[in-house]
């Protein structure tokens, strides 16, 4: 009979109602999105692994400054202002700080974020400087 009492107790406990208030879902984490126009650049975010993906995301935790770096993929160049919507972009793009030359040139810039979603974009044009859009690629 002892075994039957234990089963009844377990079933009664499992079926009891709880008056606790459900906890709200945690707020969605903010994200930095770096758009790489037609994947013509190789981009790093905060010194991470370089990526030629069309879109790279990184979590934003509060107010912070994120360092971005770009190199042109083969067949392209950095151009005069590969970065857009970054700290150094005053309406016509951001050249960043360029080190190196040719295919080994790197443009480094920053973006200040404040805990809300943020989007920036980069474009590495053809060697004659053409190919990049003049319209903002971030929504």
C-alpha positions in Angstrom: 0.0 0.0 0.0 3.0 2.3 0.6 3.8 2.3 -3.2 0.2 3.3 -4.1 0.3 6.3 -1.6 3.5 7.5 -3.3 2.0 7.4 -6.7 -1.1 9.2 -5.6 1.0 11.9 -4.0 3.2 12.4 -7.2 0.1 12.6 -9.4 -1.6 15.1 -7.0 1.5 17.3 -7.0 1.9 17.2 -10.7 -1.7 18.2 -11.3 -1.8 21.0 -8.7 -2.3 24.5 -10.0 0.2 27.3 -9.4 -0.8 30.8 -8.6 2.6 32.2 -9.6 2.7 35.0 -12.2 4.5 34.0 -15.5 7.7 35.8 -16.0 8.0 38.0 -19.1 10.3 37.0 -21.8 13.8 38.5 -21.7 14.2 41.5 -24.0 15.7 40.7 -27.3 19.4 41.4 -27.5 20.5 44.3 -29.6 22.5 43.5 -32.7 25.0 45.3 -34.9 24.5 44.3 -38.6 27.4 44.9 -41.0 26.2 44.7 -44.6 28.9 43.8 -47.1 27.7 45.1 -50.5 27.7 42.2 -53.0 30.4 40.5 -50.8 33.2 42.6 -52.3 35.0 43.1 -49.0 36.4 40.9 -46.3 35.3 42.3 -42.9 36.2 41.8 -39.3 34.2 42.9 -36.3 36.2 43.7 -33.1 39.2 41.7 -34.3 37.1 38.5 -34.9 37.5 36.2 -37.9 37.3 37.9 -41.3 34.2 37.2 -43.3 33.1 37.9 -46.8 29.4 37.1 -46.0 26.7 39.5 -47.2 25.7 40.3 -43.7 27.6 39.9 -40.4 26.0 40.3 -37.0 27.5 41.0 -33.6 25.7 41.3 -30.2 25.5 44.8 -28.6 25.8 44.9 -24.9 25.0 48.4 -23.7 26.9 51.4 -24.9 30.2 50.5 -26.6 32.5 51.2 -29.5 33.0 48.5 -32.0 36.0 48.3 -34.3 35.5 47.3 -37.9 38.2 46.5 -40.5 37.8 45.7 -44.2 40.1 44.5 -47.0 39.1 44.3 -50.6 38.5 40.8 -52.0 40.4 39.9 -55.2 39.2 42.0 -58.2 38.2 44.9 -56.0 39.8 47.8 -54.0 39.1 49.6 -50.8 38.1 52.8 -52.6 38.1 56.3 -51.1 35.4 55.7 -48.5 34.3 52.0 -48.1 32.4 52.5 -44.8 28.9 54.0 -44.4 26.8 54.8 -41.3 30.0 54.6 -39.1 31.5 57.2 -36.7 33.5 58.8 -39.5 30.7 58.9 -42.1 29.4 62.5 -42.4 27.2 61.8 -45.4 29.6 60.7 -48.1 31.2 57.6 -46.6 34.1 57.0 -44.2 37.6 56.2 -45.5 38.6 54.8 -42.1 42.3 54.6 -41.2 44.0 52.9 -44.1 47.2 50.8 -43.6 49.0 48.9 -46.3 48.6 49.1 -50.0 47.0 47.2 -52.9 45.3 44.0 -52.0 46.8 44.0 -48.5 45.4 47.5 -47.6 43.1 47.5 -44.6 40.6 50.2 -43.7 39.7 50.4 -40.0 36.9 52.4 -38.5 34.6 52.4 -35.5 30.9 52.5 -34.8 29.4 53.8 -31.5 26.4 51.8 -30.3 24.1 52.4 -27.4 22.3 49.1 -26.8 19.9 49.5 -29.7 20.1 47.7 -33.1 22.5 49.4 -35.5 23.4 48.8 -39.1 26.5 49.9 -41.0 27.7 48.9 -44.5 30.8 48.6 -46.6 31.5 48.5 -50.3 34.8 47.7 -52.0 34.5 49.0 -55.6 36.0 47.8 -58.8 39.6 48.9 -59.4 38.3 51.9 -61.4 36.3 53.1 -58.4 32.9 52.2 -59.8 30.2 49.7 -58.7 29.2 50.9 -55.2 25.7 52.3 -54.6 25.0 55.9 -53.6 21.9 55.0 -51.6 22.0 53.8 -48.0 22.0 50.0 -47.8 20.8 50.0 -44.2 17.1 50.3 -43.5 
